[in-house]
């Protein structure tokens, strides 16, 4: 999840022809977010912008506040 002050270009860059597919996002965008960058004084964009990462387990509920961008990938059948 990304706080509302995160520029959309950080979490939603053009990925033609894979736009809006979770698995493509985790393959192409996620690794770049975690990589240290001189642009953010050596920290990752994820840390700089305050990305929150979690693994939701069966029976758990996650509240996503309004205005928070998020990406979801199911790891099993659901």
C-alpha positions in Angstrom: 0.0 0.0 0.0 1.2 3.5 -0.8 0.3 6.6 1.2 -1.8 9.2 -0.7 1.2 11.6 -1.1 3.1 9.0 -3.2 3.3 10.1 -6.9 1.3 7.7 -9.1 4.4 7.4 -11.4 6.1 5.5 -8.6 3.6 2.7 -8.2 1.8 2.9 -11.6 4.4 3.4 -14.3 3.4 2.4 -17.9 3.9 -1.3 -18.4 2.4 -1.9 -21.8 1.0 -4.5 -22.5 0.8 -5.6 -18.9 -1.0 -2.6 -17.3 -3.1 -3.4 -14.3 -2.0 -7.1 -13.9 -0.8 -7.8 -10.4 1.7 -10.5 -11.4 3.3 -8.2 -13.9 3.5 -5.4 -11.3 5.3 -7.7 -8.9 7.7 -8.8 -11.7 8.5 -5.5 -13.2 7.8 -2.6 -10.7 8.2 -4.2 -7.3 12.0 -5.0 -7.6 12.7 -1.4 -8.7 10.8 0.0 -5.7 13.0 -2.1 -3.4 16.3 -1.2 -5.0 18.5 1.5 -3.2 18.6 4.7 -5.2 20.8 7.8 -5.1 17.6 9.7 -5.9 16.4 8.9 -2.4 19.7 9.3 -0.6 20.6 5.6 -0.9 17.3 4.3 0.3 14.6 2.6 -1.8 11.6 4.4 -3.2 9.5 2.0 -1.1 11.1 3.2 2.1 11.2 6.8 1.0 7.5 7.0 0.3 6.4 4.8 3.2 5.2 1.7 1.3 3.4 -0.8 3.6 3.9 -4.4 2.7 1.9 -7.3 4.2 0.9 -10.9 3.8 -2.7 -11.5 4.5 -3.4 -15.0 5.9 -6.7 -16.9 5.8 -9.4 -15.4 8.0 -7.6 -12.0 8.3 -9.1 -8.7 7.1 -7.0 -5.8 5.8 -8.4 -2.3 5.8 -7.1 -0.1 3.0 -7.8 3.6 3.8 -9.3 5.7 1.0 -6.8 7.3 -1.3 -4.2 4.6 -0.6 -3.0 2.8 -3.8 -2.5 -0.9 -3.5 -1.6 -4.0 -5.4 -2.9 -7.5 -4.6 -1.7 -10.9 -5.7 -3.3 -14.1 -4.6 -0.8 -16.7 -3.7 -3.2 -19.6 -3.7 -6.7 -20.5 -4.8 -9.4 -18.2 -3.5 
